[in-house]
């Protein structure tokens, strides 16, 4: 496999273009009220261009059941989205779209809170230990 000078290969460029195009299509063309506001947080295209894994987050939608429903709406619209993508992407084969919920939006703040709590406990322990030594 040949890489461009910056290590930015063809599938990365295709994924970036798909992310931009899908974000616009979902915002402008999908009017399903169950979706809320959708953010396309990432796209990974397989090397053979057979599949594109689309990572999404939903603003204003909480709960596992609602997230599943949002993914179902996107999955049912995949054919429409794929054919719309074909108009903008100059590819012989348009990858099949597979939608996934991007858990990092949920996990990020939780992990940050855990780190902050651990740092606070370490600091408290070190100050408590200083007082015992005196």
HELIX and SHEET records of a PDB file:
HELIX    1   1 UNK A   10  UNK A   29  1                                  20    
HELIX    2   2 UNK A   64  UNK A   76  1                                  13    
HELIX    3   3 UNK A   78  UNK A   88  1                                  11    
HELIX    4   4 UNK A  104  UNK A  133  1                                  30    
SHEET    1   A 3 UNK A  37  UNK A  45  0                                        
SHEET    2   A 3 UNK A  51  UNK A  59 -1                                        
SHEET    3   A 3 UNK A  96  UNK A 101  1                                        
END                                                                             
